[in-house]
Amino acid sequence: MRYSALRILKEGLTGNKGWKPVWREPQPKAAYDYIIVGGGGHGLATAYYLAKEYKQANIAVLEKGWIGGGNVGRNTTIVRSNYILPENNPFYEMSMKLWENLEQDFNYNAMMSQRGILNLFHSDSQRDAAARRGNAMILTDSDAELLDREGVRKLCPFLDFENERFPITGGLYHPRGGTARHDAVAWGFARGADMRGVDIIQNCEVTGFQIENGVCTGVETSKGNIKAKKVGVCVAGSSSRVMATAGMRLPIETHVLQAFVTEGLKPVIPGVVTFGAGHLYISQSDKGGLVFGGDIDKYNTYAQRGNLPVIEHVAEDIMAMMPMLGRARLLRSWGGVMDMSMDGSPFIDKTHIEGLYFNGGWCYGGFKATPASGICYAHLMAKDEPHPNAAAFRLDRFRHGNIIDEKGVGPQPNMH
Ligand SMILES: Cc1cc2nc3c(=O)[nH]c(=O)nc-3n(C[C@H](O)[C@H](O)[C@H](O)COP(=O)(O)OP(=O)(O)OC[C@H]3O[C@@H](n4cnc5c(N)ncnc54)[C@H](O)[C@@H]3O)c2cc1C
């Protein structure tokens, strides 16, 4: 069923009785051509583009929980194309262009809102780094404006410009960046994939792989064994656990990242603002809640809940940047498990096991990558060769010294 203004009118006039479930609830078949393990944003996008762009059929997505229950429905919804390294810019700019047309493409309202991202800086050296990043963005088709203090004041007059300890000296503004409603992105991809015949099977945990003579021929699941010609794993924070069942050890650690939301307030923050003297990113949802987050909790865990020190940290950053929010009440907080790689960059690659592919290592920036990751992973699985914009995201890059360290902090997953 296509959604349109006419359809809304028709349903409104006929008691809203014609709406269909957004996707079917099929039973798994005995065999598929493609199995995608993990029904998060990346897995669903992969299935969607496999069917839509690469004209493949007989595809299943196996999800151990429910659609939208993983990080795709837990993130702080920020999408941006503001990378500096040549391995990253074309990929994230491709993703941004896909975001810009995504709702028309999958015919679903994902509330994509290019409300701008402002990265504050507080010193001359930070200004130099921001100028360098901005130049790299402009050179690779993205957009950036270097603002001085007055430029920032015009955009966000509510920031604390009197803070002596962390004086705001300017900001790097990325007008095309913004937010998209995270769970709607999952639902949109799920619906688009289902409409093209993809079986989305929830409550189906993959517990192992069937590997014969170095070739993956299927998966073992909580709903029985399923044969497949090609299996693509896409399970974010569970990557190390799932790939261990195929005998693989990954350059990935799992950490928890928390997010927070306040009670609903009248419009106060126009776009996304990040603090340059700590780690805080904050925006306002359409419902009025301030949505924010900071660093990971910095210890390894698979638990989807975090601890108090991070709450203290982000609250302190908010008070340094916007003391007026000191009286806002925190409504909810939650955590998601992050697949932190050694250099902070992802993997979209074949494995040494024929027919088994791996997508992961998105750290805590994978939401914005969802469409490009889906299309590049679909390309790899359909054609057995990497998409040109994701060719650097290889599993063996550490062996060859081709690390992609966007932050420049070295081989420490918890620092990326
Ligand atoms: C609090 C928080 C804030 C974030 N903020 C941002 C942000 O603002 N911008 C941004 O770009 N990124 C952000 N991220 C990161 C982003 O959400 C993730 O990188 C991205 O969602 C990961 O890809 P995914 O959507 O496929 O993951 P998920 O949605 O986690 O999908 C993986 C799926 O695999 C399933 N699975 C696991 N094991 C199995 C199994 N054995 N069998 C079957 N299924 C299995 C899981 O249940 C899960 O549904 C944030 C993350 C968190 C947690």
The ligand as a Gaussian input file, in Angstrom:
#p B3LYP/6-31G(d) Opt

LIG

0 1
 C       22.407000       6.177000      22.925000
 C       22.887000       6.161000      21.501000
 C       22.997000       7.346000      20.789000
 C       23.442000       7.343000      19.475000
 N       23.408000       8.504000      18.758000
 C       23.730000       8.492000      17.430000
 C       23.571000       9.671000      16.654000
 O       23.080000      10.704000      17.132000
 N       23.950000       9.639000      15.346000
 C       24.471000       8.512000      14.779000
 O       24.835000       8.562000      13.611000
 N       24.574000       7.358000      15.493000
 C       24.212000       7.322000      16.793000
 N       24.282000       6.157000      17.528000
 C       24.824000       4.934000      16.886000
 C       23.824000       4.200000      16.024000
 O       22.574000       4.117000      16.648000
 C       24.369000       2.802000      15.721000
 O       25.694000       2.881000      15.239000
 C       23.541000       2.064000      14.660000
 O       22.169000       2.162000      14.968000
 C       23.974000       0.611000      14.611000
 O       23.398000      -0.074000      13.536000
 P       21.965000      -0.803000      13.586000
 O       20.912000       0.229000      13.453000
 O       21.954000      -1.834000      12.540000
 O       22.003000      -1.439000      15.033000
 P       20.850000      -2.139000      15.872000
 O       19.567000      -1.396000      15.774000
 O       21.406000      -2.349000      17.240000
 O       20.671000      -3.488000      15.090000
 C       21.329000      -4.700000      15.374000
 C       20.259000      -5.734000      15.569000
 O       20.840000      -7.020000      15.619000
 C       20.028000      -7.800000      16.464000
 N       20.771000      -8.994000      16.875000
 C       21.812000      -9.084000      17.743000
 N       22.202000     -10.359000      17.869000
 C       21.413000     -11.087000      17.049000
 C       21.321000     -12.478000      16.757000
 N       22.148000     -13.359000      17.322000
 N       20.369000     -12.900000      15.882000
 C       19.524000     -12.018000      15.299000
 N       19.562000     -10.691000      15.550000
 C       20.493000     -10.237000      16.408000
 C       19.706000      -6.868000      17.624000
 O       18.579000      -7.297000      18.349000
 C       19.488000      -5.547000      16.881000
 O       18.127000      -5.305000      16.612000
 C       23.832000       6.118000      18.856000
 C       23.705000       4.924000      19.569000
 C       23.222000       4.942000      20.873000
 C       23.062000       3.648000      21.593000

